[in-house]
């Protein structure tokens, strides 16, 4: 199997000033192409360290992809390190990239200075993939490593420039490497913790063929993704494995591929012609944010009330003040009143409501930090759920929001079954 290393260069990554998103994007692209990523490295702006680390990667992997250190400032030293590493004798100007730099600078209304011109200068033994989105090109060095068979790609570190160049890099890799065929299929689940899920499907996993491997990919907002990977030629039929898995974990499976709760809910509401609103207290708008990440959500999503203060619950959602006084703001009685009040206020088919204690303060012996009540209401019923988590504030909020969305998803599926039964009759 073809192997790869990914190296990101820059002190700003090592000190946590910026988040390294490039490695994730590159890893996904390489994995889809059937390339095994063996190493991720972040390297500071130190010439000797860059050279030695890249040399090690070239000795152990077929492909090395480097991002960062190609800017116009003095701390951008990747190009000099690559000249030494590759044995280039001099620098030459990439005329194609130079024309792009002129166009970019003119569009920005910035005069061209020497440091900008220098970005079109590349080692004389590299090939250039022009960067249409910025000033630093992608440089390709072939015939490296102890066997002379490894290739190094050096890309700019700006994430949208890296992302823009990546398809061209992958096309070049496919042209020059004989890649093994890998097919992935992802099943998305929610409601069963990763460790519990692994135990429940242990026998199912053991029965998979040798050329199909299973990976667990947990996420507090999405749930646990189960990725099946088939190694070898041909297009595998994953449907028998999915069917047998559904017999074990049932409605914990809610989607496939890149599905998440909000996209699945959106598809279902649109197909049913139903509408949704949200009343959020402890989640502070996070559920609404997730819902509105889906293009076209205006077809079914009417809006929300962020009822953080009790007076908003009573004044807008018409929660009786006696309920809050007797049962507390974080209670089943309050979340029921919030959801039914919202149904009346915005006249929707479904309403989600949340009330809880995200932390780190505000908990009590009876309602500790991490406790929330969730509700999903329709015009004729209300379903509630109490959840308890013990994470930090933001993780608690994420889990409150995702569990509320999953509660809605399950209720919508019940209504789908009723509709299907009527149609079947």
C-alpha positions in Angstrom: 0.0 0.0 0.0 1.2 3.5 -0.8 2.1 5.4 2.4 2.2 9.1 3.2 3.3 11.6 5.9 1.8 15.0 6.5 3.9 17.8 8.0 2.6 21.2 9.0 5.2 23.9 9.6 4.9 26.9 11.8 5.5 28.0 15.4 1.9 29.3 15.5 0.6 25.7 15.3 2.9 24.4 18.1 1.9 27.2 20.5 -1.8 26.7 19.8 -2.3 30.1 18.1 -4.1 28.5 15.2 -5.9 25.1 14.8 -4.3 22.7 12.3 -7.2 21.9 10.0 -5.0 21.2 7.0 -3.9 17.8 8.2 -7.5 16.6 8.6 -8.4 17.7 5.1 -5.3 16.1 3.5 -5.8 12.9 5.5 -9.4 12.5 4.3 -8.3 13.0 0.7 -5.4 10.5 0.9 -7.5 8.0 2.7 -10.2 8.2 0.0 -7.6 7.5 -2.6 -6.4 4.3 -0.9 -3.2 5.8 0.7 -2.3 5.0 4.2 -1.2 8.0 6.3 1.5 6.8 8.7 2.6 10.1 10.3 1.3 13.6 11.2 4.0 16.0 12.3 4.0 19.7 13.3 7.4 21.4 13.0 8.5 24.7 14.2 10.2 27.4 12.2 13.6 25.9 12.5 15.6 25.1 9.4 17.5 22.1 10.7 14.4 20.6 12.3 12.5 20.9 9.0 15.2 19.3 7.0 15.8 16.4 9.4 12.1 15.6 10.0 11.2 15.7 6.3 14.2 13.5 5.5 12.9 11.0 8.0 9.5 11.0 6.4 11.0 10.6 2.9 12.9 7.5 4.2 9.7 5.9 5.6 6.9 6.9 3.3 6.2 7.2 -0.4 4.5 10.6 -0.3 5.2 13.6 2.0 2.8 16.5 2.0 4.0 19.7 3.6 2.0 22.8 4.4 3.1 26.2 5.7 6.2 28.3 5.8 5.9 29.7 2.3 4.8 33.2 3.0 6.6 36.5 2.3 8.0 37.1 5.8 11.3 36.1 7.3 10.0 33.3 9.4 8.7 31.5 6.3 11.8 29.3 5.7 10.3 26.1 4.2 11.5 26.9 0.7 15.2 27.2 1.8 14.9 23.9 3.7 13.5 22.2 0.6 16.3 23.6 -1.5 18.8 21.9 0.8 16.8 18.7 1.1 16.3 18.3 -2.6 19.8 19.3 -3.6 18.6 22.2 -5.8 21.4 24.4 -7.2 19.5 27.6 -7.5 16.1 29.3 -7.6 14.1 30.1 -10.7 11.0 32.1 -11.3 7.7 30.4 -12.1 6.2 32.7 -14.7 2.7 31.2 -14.3 2.7 31.8 -10.6 4.2 35.3 -11.1 1.3 36.3 -13.3 -1.1 35.1 -10.6 0.7 37.1 -8.0 0.4 40.2 -10.2 -3.3 39.6 -10.6 -3.9 39.0 -6.9 -2.0 42.2 -5.9 -3.7 44.3 -8.4 -7.1 43.0 -7.3 -6.3 43.9 -3.7 -5.0 47.3 -4.7 -1.6 46.5 -3.1 1.7 47.5 -4.8 4.0 44.7 -5.7 7.2 44.6 -3.6 10.2 42.4 -3.7 8.9 39.9 -1.1 5.9 39.3 -3.2 7.9 38.7 -6.3 10.1 36.2 -4.4 7.1 34.0 -3.8 7.2 33.0 -7.5 10.8 31.9 -7.0 11.2 28.1 -6.6 14.0 25.6 -6.4 15.2 24.7 -9.9 14.5 21.0 -9.6 10.8 21.2 -8.6 7.6 21.1 -10.6 5.0 23.8 -9.9 1.3 23.4 -9.5 0.0 27.0 -9.7 -2.0 28.4 -6.8 -4.9 30.4 -8.2 -6.1 31.5 -4.7 -2.9 33.0 -3.4 0.7 33.9 -4.0 2.7 30.8 -3.0 2.6 27.9 -5.5 2.6 24.2 -4.7 6.1 22.8 -5.3 6.6 19.1 -6.3 9.9 17.3 -5.7 10.2 13.9 -7.2 12.9 11.2 -6.9 13.6 11.8 -3.2 14.3 9.4 -0.4 16.9 6.6 -0.1 15.4 4.7 -3.1 14.7 7.8 -5.1 11.1 6.9 -5.3 9.4 9.3 -2.9 7.7 12.5 -3.8 7.2 15.7 -1.7 4.5 18.2 -2.2 4.9 21.6 -0.5 1.7 23.6 -0.2 0.9 27.0 1.4 -0.5 26.9 4.9 -3.5 29.1 4.4 -6.4 26.6 4.8 -8.5 27.7 1.9 -5.5 27.7 -0.4 -4.5 24.2 0.8 -8.0 23.0 0.1 -8.1 24.6 -3.3 -4.8 23.0 -4.3 -5.6 19.6 -2.9 -7.6 18.2 -5.9 -4.7 19.0 -8.2 -2.3 17.3 -5.8 -4.5 14.3 -5.7 -4.7 14.1 -9.5 -0.9 14.3 -9.6 -0.6 11.5 -7.1 -3.0 9.3 -9.0 -1.0 9.9 -12.2 2.3 8.9 -10.6 1.4 6.2 -8.1 -0.2 2.8 -8.4 -2.9 3.0 -5.7 -4.7 0.2 -4.0 -8.5 0.4 -4.2 -10.3 1.1 -0.9 -14.1 1.6 -0.6 -15.6 3.1 2.6 -19.2 3.0 3.8 -20.2 4.8 7.0 -23.2 4.1 9.2 -24.2 6.8 11.6 -25.6 5.9 15.1 -26.8 7.8 18.1 -27.9 7.0 21.6 -25.4 4.1 22.4 -22.1 5.0 24.0 -19.0 3.8 22.0 -17.9 1.2 24.6 -21.5 -0.2 24.9 -21.9 -0.2 21.2 -18.7 -2.1 20.6 -19.8 -4.8 23.1 -23.3 -5.1 21.5 -21.9 -5.6 18.0 -18.9 -7.6 18.9 -20.1 -10.8 17.3 -21.2 -8.9 14.2 -17.8 -7.3 13.9 -16.0 -10.7 14.3 -18.1 -12.1 11.5 -17.0 -9.5 8.9 -14.8 -10.8 6.1 -11.0 -10.3 6.4 -11.0 -7.7 3.7 -13.5 -5.5 5.5 -12.4 -3.5 8.6 -14.5 -1.6 11.1 -13.6 1.7 12.7 -15.4 3.6 15.5 -15.6 7.4 15.1 -17.4 9.0 18.1 -18.5 12.6 18.1 -20.7 14.3 20.8 -22.8 16.1 18.3 -23.2 13.4 15.6 -23.0 10.2 17.6 -20.8 7.2 16.8 -20.0 6.7 13.1 -19.2 3.1 12.1 -16.9 3.1 9.1 -16.7 -0.1 7.0 -13.6 -0.2 4.8 -13.2 -2.7 2.0 -9.7 -3.3 0.7 -9.3 -4.7 -2.9 -10.8 -4.3 -6.3 -14.4 -4.2 -7.1 -17.4 -2.5 -5.6 -18.5 -4.3 -2.5 -22.1 -4.8 -1.4 -22.3 -3.5 2.1 -26.1 -3.9 2.4 -26.1 -7.4 4.0 -23.9 -6.1 6.8 -26.0 -3.1 7.3 -29.2 -5.1 7.5 -27.8 -7.5 10.1 -26.5 -4.6 12.1 -30.0 -3.0 12.1 -31.3 -6.2 13.6 -28.9 -5.7 16.6 -29.1 -2.0 17.3 -32.4 -1.0 15.5 -33.3 2.7 15.5 -29.9 3.7 16.9 -28.9 3.9 13.2 -30.2 7.1 11.7 -28.1 7.7 8.6 -25.2 6.9 6.4 -22.2 8.6 4.9 -21.9 12.3 5.9 -25.4 12.4 7.5 -25.8 14.1 10.9 -28.9 14.6 13.0 -29.9 18.0 11.6 -29.6 16.9 7.9 -31.6 13.8 8.5 -34.3 15.7 10.4 -34.4 18.3 7.7 -35.0 15.7 5.0 -37.7 14.1 7.0 -39.5 17.3 7.8 -39.3 18.5 4.2 -40.7 15.3 2.8 -43.5 15.2 5.3 -44.3 18.9 4.9 -44.0 19.5 8.7 -42.5 22.5 10.6 -40.3 23.0 13.6 -39.5 25.5 16.3 -37.1 25.4 19.3 -37.3 26.8 22.8 -33.8 26.8 24.3 -32.7 27.6 27.8 -29.5 25.7 28.8 -28.5 25.2 25.1 -28.5 28.9 24.5 -29.2 28.7 20.8 -27.0 25.7 19.9 -29.8 23.6 18.6 -31.0 26.4 16.3 -27.4 26.9 15.1 -27.2 23.2 14.1 -30.6 23.3 12.4 -29.7 26.4 10.4 -26.4 24.9 9.2 -28.6 22.9 6.7 -29.2 24.7 3.4 -32.9 25.2 2.7 -33.9 24.8 6.4 -36.3 27.8 5.9 -38.7 25.2 4.3 -39.4 23.7 7.7 -37.8 25.7 10.5 -39.8 28.7 11.8 -37.6 30.0 14.5 -36.7 29.9 18.2 -37.1 31.5 21.6 -33.9 31.6 23.7 -35.7 31.6 27.1 -32.7 31.7 29.3 -34.3 33.9 32.0 -37.4 32.7 33.8 -39.3 35.9 32.8 -38.9 34.9 29.1 -40.3 31.5 29.9 -43.3 33.0 31.6 -43.9 36.1 29.3 -43.2 34.6 25.9 -43.8 30.9 26.3 -46.5 31.3 28.9 -45.0 28.9 31.4 -47.1 29.3 34.5 -45.0 31.0 37.2 -46.4 28.5 39.7 -44.7 25.6 37.8 -41.3 27.2 38.1 -41.9 28.1 41.8 -43.0 24.6 42.8 -40.9 22.4 40.5 -38.0 24.7 39.5 -36.8 26.0 36.1 -35.0 22.7 35.5 -37.8 20.2 35.7 -40.0 18.0 33.6 -43.0 20.2 34.3 -41.2 23.3 33.1 -39.8 21.8 29.9 -43.3 20.4 29.0 -44.8 23.9 29.5 -42.0 25.4 27.4 -42.6 23.1 24.5 -46.4 23.3 24.4 -46.2 27.1 24.8 -43.9 27.3 21.8 -46.3 25.1 19.7 -49.0 27.7 20.4 -46.7 30.7 19.9 -45.3 29.7 16.5 -47.9 27.3 15.4 -45.5 24.5 14.3 -46.0 20.7 14.0 -43.0 20.0 16.3 -41.3 21.9 19.0 -38.1 21.1 20.9 -37.5 22.5 24.4 -34.5 22.3 26.7 -33.8 23.4 30.3 -30.8 22.4 32.4 -27.5 23.2 34.1 -24.5 23.3 31.8 -22.1 24.4 34.5 -19.6 24.9 35.9 -21.8 26.5 38.6 -25.5 26.5 39.2 -25.9 22.9 40.3 -27.8 21.7 43.4 -27.8 18.3 45.2 -31.0 17.4 43.4 -30.1 19.0 40.1 -26.3 18.7 39.7 -24.3 20.3 36.9 -24.8 18.4 33.7 -28.5 17.7 34.2 -31.1 18.7 31.6 -34.7 18.1 30.8 -35.5 17.8 27.1 -38.9 17.8 25.4 -40.4 17.3 22.0 -44.0 18.4 21.5 -46.5 18.0 18.8 -50.1 19.4 18.8 -51.3 16.2 20.6 -48.4 14.8 22.6 -45.3 15.7 24.5 -42.3 13.4 25.0 -39.6 14.2 27.7 -36.2 12.9 28.6 -33.9 13.6 31.4 -30.1 13.5 30.7 -27.1 13.7 33.0 -23.5 14.4 31.8 -20.3 15.2 33.7 -18.2 17.1 31.1 -17.2 20.8 30.8 -19.8 23.4 30.0 -19.4 23.4 26.2 -19.4 19.7 25.9 -22.5 19.5 28.1 -24.2 22.0 25.9 -23.3 19.9 22.8 -24.6 16.8 24.3 -27.9 18.4 25.5 -28.4 19.8 21.9 -27.6 16.5 20.1 -29.8 14.4 22.5 -32.7 16.9 22.0 -32.3 16.5 18.2 -32.2 12.8 18.5 -35.4 12.8 20.6 -37.0 14.8 17.8 -35.7 12.4 15.2 -37.2 9.4 17.0 -40.6 11.1 17.3 -40.6 12.0 13.6 -39.8 8.4 12.7 -42.8 7.3 14.7 -45.0 9.6 12.7 -43.4 8.4 9.5 -44.4 4.8 10.5 -48.0 5.9 11.0 -48.1 7.6 7.6 -46.6 4.5 6.0 -49.2 2.3 7.7 -52.0 4.5 6.4 -50.6 4.4 2.9 -50.1 0.6 3.0 -53.7 0.2 4.1 
